[in-house]
């Protein structure tokens, strides 16, 4: 089966994007960002046009959602 790379989430804020990216990489997921340089270079960059995109393997989405949901639950306590 071929591993398909998809855009999992789009961010307006490069800091938020990098926090999620780092969390996923620390958990062992292969992922990367695109559009980050555009957001940093152009101060009037409109993220609604493309934004900073987090790419992941489609077959890992369920595990990623579970991990991020657990992180979110810890932050609410």
Backbone as numpy.savetxt, mean C-alpha at the origin, in Angstrom:
# Nx Ny Nz CAx CAy CAz Cx Cy Cz
0.17 -21.80 -11.46 -0.67 -20.61 -11.46 0.21 -19.36 -11.46
-0.11 -18.42 -12.32 0.65 -17.18 -12.43 0.25 -16.22 -11.32
1.25 -15.59 -10.69 0.98 -14.59 -9.67 0.73 -13.25 -10.34
-0.48 -12.73 -10.16 -0.85 -11.46 -10.77 -0.62 -10.34 -9.76
0.02 -9.25 -10.21 0.24 -8.09 -9.36 -0.91 -7.12 -9.59
-1.48 -6.64 -8.48 -2.62 -5.71 -8.56 -2.33 -4.47 -7.71
-3.10 -3.42 -7.96 -3.06 -2.24 -7.09 -4.01 -2.54 -5.95
-3.46 -2.66 -4.76 -4.26 -3.01 -3.58 -4.93 -1.77 -2.99
-4.16 -0.66 -2.94 -4.69 0.54 -2.31 -3.99 1.75 -2.90
-4.69 2.89 -2.94 -4.10 4.15 -3.40 -4.11 5.14 -2.24
-3.00 5.84 -2.09 -2.83 6.78 -0.98 -2.61 8.19 -1.50
-3.00 9.18 -0.72 -2.69 10.58 -1.01 -1.42 10.99 -0.29
-1.12 10.34 0.82 -0.02 10.72 1.69 1.13 9.72 1.58
2.32 10.17 1.16 3.45 9.24 1.03 3.88 8.61 2.35
3.69 9.31 3.45 4.06 8.75 4.76 3.17 7.57 5.10
1.87 7.75 4.91 0.92 6.66 5.18 1.21 5.46 4.28
1.49 5.73 3.00 1.80 4.66 2.05 3.03 3.88 2.50
4.05 4.58 2.95 5.28 3.91 3.38 5.12 3.16 4.69
4.26 3.63 5.56 3.99 2.90 6.81 3.36 1.54 6.49
2.35 1.55 5.62 1.69 0.29 5.24 2.66 -0.61 4.49
3.43 -0.04 3.56 4.42 -0.81 2.81 5.40 -1.50 3.75
5.94 -0.75 4.71 6.90 -1.30 5.66 6.27 -2.40 6.51
5.04 -2.19 6.94 4.35 -3.20 7.76 4.19 -4.50 6.97
3.79 -4.39 5.71 3.61 -5.59 4.89 4.94 -6.28 4.61
5.98 -5.51 4.32 7.29 -6.11 4.06 7.83 -6.79 5.32
7.63 -6.16 6.48 8.06 -6.77 7.74 7.35 -8.10 8.00
6.12 -8.22 7.49 5.35 -9.46 7.66 5.69 -10.49 6.58
6.58 -10.12 5.65 7.03 -11.07 4.65 6.34 -11.00 3.29
5.53 -9.97 3.09 4.85 -9.82 1.81 5.74 -9.08 0.81
5.68 -9.50 -0.44 6.37 -8.79 -1.51 5.42 -7.73 -2.04
5.83 -6.47 -1.96 4.98 -5.38 -2.42 5.86 -4.18 -2.76
5.27 -3.22 -3.47 6.02 -2.02 -3.84 5.06 -0.88 -4.11
5.61 0.35 -4.13 4.83 1.55 -4.39 5.18 2.11 -5.76
4.21 2.74 -6.42 4.45 3.53 -7.62 3.73 4.86 -7.45
4.23 5.88 -8.14 3.63 7.20 -8.08 4.13 8.05 -6.94
5.01 7.50 -6.11 5.50 8.23 -4.95 6.35 9.43 -5.35
7.21 9.28 -6.33 8.07 10.39 -6.75 7.27 11.54 -7.32
6.24 11.24 -8.05 5.39 12.29 -8.62 4.76 13.11 -7.51
4.30 12.45 -6.48 3.65 13.15 -5.36 4.64 14.04 -4.62
5.91 13.64 -4.57 6.92 14.42 -3.85 7.48 15.56 -4.69
7.60 15.35 -5.99 8.21 16.34 -6.88 7.25 17.48 -7.21
5.98 17.17 -7.39 4.99 18.18 -7.77 4.11 18.53 -6.58
4.37 19.68 -5.94 3.59 20.02 -4.74 2.11 20.21 -5.00
1.74 20.48 -6.23 0.31 20.63 -6.55 -0.24 19.37 -7.18
0.48 18.27 -7.00 0.07 16.97 -7.53 -1.32 16.64 -7.03
-2.17 16.21 -7.92 -3.54 15.85 -7.56 -3.62 14.33 -7.40
-3.66 13.81 -6.17 -3.68 12.37 -5.96 -4.93 11.70 -6.50
-5.99 12.47 -6.74 -7.19 11.85 -7.28 -6.98 11.38 -8.71
-5.95 11.93 -9.37 -5.64 11.52 -10.74 -5.00 10.14 -10.75
-4.00 9.95 -9.91 -3.36 8.62 -9.86 -2.96 8.23 -8.46
-2.43 9.13 -7.67 -2.05 8.84 -6.29 -0.85 7.92 -6.18
-0.53 7.56 -4.97 0.56 6.64 -4.67 -0.07 5.26 -4.55
0.35 4.35 -5.39 -0.29 3.04 -5.47 0.55 1.96 -4.81
-0.11 1.17 -3.98 0.52 0.01 -3.34 0.16 -1.22 -4.15
1.19 -1.89 -4.67 1.00 -3.09 -5.48 1.34 -4.33 -4.66
0.49 -5.35 -4.78 0.70 -6.62 -4.08 0.33 -7.77 -5.03
0.70 -8.98 -4.63 0.27 -10.15 -5.39 -1.19 -10.45 -5.04
-1.98 -10.68 -6.07 -3.41 -10.90 -5.89 -3.70 -12.07 -4.95
-2.88 -13.13 -5.01 -3.14 -14.31 -4.18 -2.82 -14.07 -2.70
-2.26 -12.89 -2.36 -1.95 -12.57 -0.95 -2.93 -11.57 -0.34
-3.90 -11.12 -1.10 -4.80 -10.06 -0.64 -5.55 -10.46 0.63
-6.05 -11.67 0.69 -6.80 -12.10 1.87 -5.94 -12.05 3.13
-4.71 -12.54 3.03 -3.79 -12.51 4.17 -3.43 -11.08 4.56
-3.23 -10.22 3.57 -2.90 -8.82 3.83 -4.05 -8.13 4.55
-5.27 -8.36 4.08 -6.43 -7.74 4.73 -6.56 -8.21 6.17
-6.30 -9.48 6.41 -6.37 -10.00 7.78 -5.31 -9.34 8.67
-4.10 -9.21 8.16 -3.01 -8.58 8.93 -3.35 -7.13 9.25
-3.79 -6.38 8.26 -4.10 -4.97 8.47 -5.31 -4.80 9.38
-6.27 -5.70 9.31 -7.43 -5.65 10.21 -6.99 -5.90 11.65
-6.08 -6.85 11.86 -5.56 -7.11 13.20 -4.81 -5.90 13.72
-4.01 -5.25 12.87 -3.30 -4.03 13.28 -4.29 -2.94 13.67
-5.35 -2.80 12.89 -6.36 -1.79 13.16 -7.06 -2.07 14.49
-7.35 -3.32 14.76 -7.99 -3.69 16.04 -7.09 -3.39 17.22
-5.78 -3.59 17.06 -4.85 -3.28 18.15 -4.81 -1.78 18.43
-4.89 -0.98 17.39 -4.84 0.47 17.55 -6.11 1.02 18.20
-7.23 0.29 18.08 -8.49 0.77 18.67 -8.58 0.47 20.15
-7.78 -0.46 20.63 -7.88 -0.84 22.05 -7.19 0.15 22.95
